[in-house]
Amino acid sequence: MDLISNNVVPADGERSVRTYCCTYYKSKLLGFETNGYLGVTNKRVIFQAVSDSVSGKNVIQSEVPIADVSGINSFKGIYFSLLSLLDALIVTGALGVVFFGLLTTIAMSIDSYTTFQVIAWIAAVGAMIGSFFVSVKSIWRPVLAGICVSSFFSLSSGFFGFGGSPEFTLILAGFALLYALTCMYWYARRPIFSLNISSKGGSSTPIEISSGSSMRLLTISAGRSLNAEPAKDAEQMLKELGAVILDIQTMGDYGIEKWTQE
């Protein structure tokens, strides 16, 4: 997407040089979910993110004259999110309890303990195998592991007054629980992206993309309260943004022609 052609009114003689889909915002609390674009023109560096929500359109926009850019500080990596870990614990625990209740209902409604064992084992093994086909970034991986825990635990609960080998299935439930906790840990490892473009005005940082914490959600700065994740052009932008800006600043029209997207 070209910001100048679509979302930003160009200045006199302004034209786009490069546009990067550099970040992705998602906030359930604010109802904000969209890509963020950084555009470099022959006159400005512009960041914009626009999202439609039930309450209306949300817009984040900041810019700086390209001649005033004095420094770039960026980061793309992983951080551990306590909120994501809490989400995984709550969802996995709740659905695990529900599934255990479902298995209990099945056990009480059939006459054959063998039939119940078959159902529970199919659920346990199916959930465990199915979890390996789900991305570690998806909350459904720990949920499936939690269902496996519930299934093994139901087998060790001794329905109908006899439980076969409850110690063995209880041990399996313990291993499945460790696996579920590991899945929660990996789910809580979230991608993070930040970009700070400073100007010659001193400590001023006119363009700032960063991830917000739960406390910062209470601030009035929406751009600083959203979790910024890397988007498809993040790595490319980090590699070449400094060169693009420096070439335009030092070489003028030649630098513009060198980097202008076809």
C-alpha positions in Angstrom: 0.0 0.0 0.0 1.2 3.5 -0.9 0.4 5.9 1.9 0.6 9.0 -0.4 -1.7 7.4 -3.0 -4.3 6.1 -0.5 -4.3 7.7 3.0 -2.2 10.8 3.1 -2.6 14.1 1.3 0.7 14.9 -0.4 2.5 18.2 -0.2 3.4 20.1 -3.3 5.8 18.0 -5.3 5.8 15.2 -2.8 6.0 11.6 -4.0 6.4 8.2 -2.4 9.8 6.5 -2.3 9.2 3.4 -0.1 6.3 2.0 1.9 6.6 -0.8 4.4 4.0 -2.9 6.2 6.2 -2.9 9.2 4.0 -3.7 12.2 0.7 -5.3 13.3 -1.4 -3.9 16.2 -4.0 -6.0 18.1 -5.7 -4.9 21.3 -8.8 -6.7 22.5 -9.3 -4.0 25.1 -9.3 -1.1 22.7 -10.9 -3.1 19.8 -7.9 -2.1 17.6 -6.6 -4.6 15.0 -4.7 -3.4 12.0 -1.4 -3.2 10.1 0.9 -0.2 10.6 2.7 1.3 7.5 5.8 3.4 7.4 6.1 5.5 4.3 9.2 7.4 3.1 8.7 10.2 0.6 11.0 12.7 -0.8 9.9 15.1 1.9 8.6 13.2 4.9 8.8 9.9 6.9 5.2 9.0 7.8 3.8 6.3 10.1 0.1 5.4 9.9 -2.2 2.7 11.3 -6.0 2.8 10.6 -8.6 0.4 12.0 -12.4 0.3 11.9 -14.2 -0.7 15.1 -17.7 -0.6 16.5 -17.1 2.8 18.1 -15.7 4.3 14.9 -12.4 4.6 13.0 -9.1 4.5 15.0 -6.1 6.3 13.5 -2.5 6.5 14.6 -0.4 8.9 12.6 3.0 10.5 13.1 5.5 12.1 10.8 8.8 14.0 10.6 10.4 15.9 7.7 13.0 13.7 6.2 15.6 16.4 6.4 15.2 16.5 10.2 15.7 12.7 10.8 18.8 12.3 13.0 18.6 8.7 14.3 16.9 5.4 14.1 16.5 2.9 16.9 14.7 -0.4 16.1 14.2 -3.9 17.6 12.5 -7.1 16.4 12.4 -10.1 18.7 10.5 -12.0 21.4 9.2 -11.0 24.9 7.4 -13.0 27.6 3.8 -11.8 28.1 2.3 -12.4 31.5 -1.1 -11.4 30.1 -0.8 -14.0 27.4 0.2 -16.6 30.0 -2.8 -15.7 32.1 -5.1 -16.0 29.1 -3.7 -19.5 28.3 -4.1 -20.6 32.0 -7.7 -19.4 32.2 -8.9 -20.7 28.8 -7.1 -24.0 29.2 -8.3 -24.5 32.7 -11.9 -23.6 31.9 -12.2 -25.8 28.9 -10.3 -28.6 30.7 -12.9 -28.5 33.5 -15.7 -28.5 31.0 -14.3 -31.5 29.1 -13.8 -33.4 32.4 -17.4 -32.7 33.2 -18.4 -34.0 29.8 -16.5 -37.2 30.3 -18.0 -37.6 33.8 -21.5 -37.3 32.3 -20.6 -39.9 29.6 -19.3 -42.2 32.3 -22.4 -41.9 34.4 -24.7 -42.5 31.4 -23.2 -45.7 30.0 -23.1 -49.2 31.5 -19.7 -50.3 30.2 -16.6 -49.0 31.8 -14.6 -50.5 28.9 -16.6 -48.2 26.5 -15.8 -45.2 28.6 -12.1 -46.2 28.7 -12.1 -46.3 24.9 -13.7 -42.9 24.6 -11.4 -41.3 27.1 -8.3 -42.9 25.6 -9.3 -41.7 22.1 -9.9 -38.2 23.5 -6.5 -38.2 25.3 -4.4 -39.5 22.4 -6.3 -37.5 19.8 -5.9 -34.3 21.7 -2.2 -34.9 22.3 -1.5 -35.8 18.6 -3.7 -32.9 17.4 -1.7 -30.4 19.5 1.4 -31.1 17.5 -0.4 -29.9 14.4 -1.3 -26.6 15.9 1.2 -23.6 15.9 3.0 -22.9 19.2 1.7 -19.3 18.8 -2.0 -20.6 19.0 -3.8 -20.8 22.2 -5.4 -24.0 21.0 -2.2 -26.0 21.5 -2.3 -25.6 25.3 -6.1 -26.1 25.2 -5.7 -29.5 23.5 -3.0 -30.4 26.0 -5.4 -29.5 28.8 -8.1 -31.8 27.2 -5.5 -34.6 27.3 -4.9 -33.9 31.0 -8.6 -34.1 31.7 -9.0 -37.3 29.8 -6.2 -39.1 31.6 -7.4 -37.7 35.0 -10.9 -39.0 34.3 -9.4 -42.5 33.7 -7.6 -42.3 37.0 -10.7 -41.2 39.0 -12.1 -44.7 39.5 -15.6 -44.3 38.0 -18.0 -47.2 38.7 -15.9 -48.1 41.7 -13.1 -49.7 39.8 -10.5 -47.9 37.7 -8.2 -50.5 36.1 -4.8 -48.9 36.7 -5.5 -45.4 38.1 -1.8 -44.9 39.1 -0.6 -45.4 35.5 -3.2 -42.9 34.0 -2.5 -40.5 36.8 1.2 -40.5 35.9 0.2 -39.9 32.3 -2.0 -37.0 33.4 1.1 -35.5 35.2 3.2 -35.7 32.1 0.4 -34.2 30.0 0.1 -31.4 32.6 3.8 -30.6 32.2 3.4 -30.6 28.5 0.4 -28.2 28.8 2.4 -25.9 31.0 5.2 -25.9 28.4 2.7 -25.1 25.7 1.5 -22.1 27.8 5.0 -20.9 28.2 5.7 -21.0 24.4 2.3 -19.3 23.8 3.3 -16.5 26.2 6.5 -15.8 24.2 5.1 -13.1 21.9 6.8 -11.3 19.0 7.6 -7.7 19.6 8.6 -4.8 17.3 9.7 -1.3 18.1 11.0 1.6 16.0 12.0 5.1 17.2 12.9 7.8 14.7 14.4 10.8 16.3 14.7 14.3 14.9 17.4 17.0 15.1 15.3 18.8 17.7 17.1 17.1 20.5 15.3 14.5 22.6 12.2 14.6 20.3 11.0 11.3 18.9 8.3 12.1 16.5 7.8 8.5 15.3 7.6 5.9 18.0 6.3 2.3 17.6 6.5 0.2 20.7 4.6 -2.4 22.7 2.6 -1.2 25.7 2.3 -2.8 29.1 -0.9 -3.3 31.0 -0.2 -0.1 33.0 0.4 2.0 30.0 -3.1 1.1 28.7 -4.2 3.7 31.3 -2.4 6.5 29.5 -4.0 8.7 26.8 -1.4 7.7 24.2 -3.1 5.0 22.2 0.0 4.4 20.1 2.0 3.6 23.2 -0.6 1.3 24.7 -0.9 -1.1 21.9 1.2 -4.2 21.4 3.2 -3.8 18.2 4.2 -7.1 16.5 6.4 -7.4 13.4 4.6 -7.5 10.0 5.7 -8.9 6.7 8.1 -6.0 5.8 9.6 -5.5 9.2 12.9 -7.2 8.5 13.3 -5.6 5.1 12.6 -2.2 6.6 15.1 -2.6 9.5 17.8 -3.5 7.0 17.3 -0.6 4.5 15.5 2.3 6.2 18.6 4.0 7.4 20.2 3.8 3.9 17.0 5.1 2.3 16.8 8.1 4.5 20.6 8.8 4.3 20.7 8.6 0.5 17.7 11.0 0.2 19.3 13.4 2.6 22.7 13.4 1.0 22.1 12.6 -2.7 18.7 14.3 -3.3 17.1 13.3 -6.5 19.6 10.5 -7.2 18.8 8.9 -3.9 15.1 9.2 -4.5 15.4 7.5 -7.9 17.6 4.8 -6.4 15.0 3.7 -3.8 11.7 4.6 -5.5 9.6 1.4 -5.7 8.7 0.2 -9.1 
